[in-house]
Amino acid sequence: MKAASSKPRAPGQPPTGVSGRTAQGMALIEALVASAVLGIGLAAATRLTLHTLHTASDTRQRTVALALALDAMDCHQSGRAGCALQASTTVQGTTFNLQCQVQTRPGLALEDLQVRVQWPSVGPALGPALGAAGGGFGGNSPGQAKPRMGELTLHSSRDTVPAWLGVSLP
């Protein structure tokens, strides 16, 4: 049997049995794996940023719709003259459609008030799929989505008894 000769290595030389080409191949694989991990991280960060922007936009639209609905509800609750039953308002590029209904309950001195605000939503649906009626994919040709509509509805009642009735002075 022949013994393996052990020569001292010079600094920077690969160990015996490993060629320089193999070491370069390993460095290339490490660089590819690092690039893939970085790419996945950047894609996740981009998706999170887009989701945050859509959520912020949706929250802003809901806040504006709530302010419009509360204003209309206050107008109708107070019994002021000139309260609009239908209106359309554009705020920061979004058109909000306001619809109010006032219905008298038969046999009672009450009126039911309903205020509904609708607006076209931006971005992907944040909640469960709404189907064709709610603005998901439906009767359009494949690949085209119907515009998704946001909606806010407030309900309340007020009495129709005049304020002076039943009030006694001391």
HELIX and SHEET records of a PDB file:
HELIX    1   1 GLY A   20  SER A   78  1                                  59    
HELIX    2   2 GLY A  131  GLY A  134  1                                   4    
SHEET    1   A 4 GLN A  86  VAL A  91  0                                        
SHEET    2   A 4 THR A  94  THR A 104 -1                                        
SHEET    3   A 4 LEU A 110  PRO A 120 -1                                        
SHEET    4   A 4 MET A 149  ASP A 159 -1                                        
END                                                                             
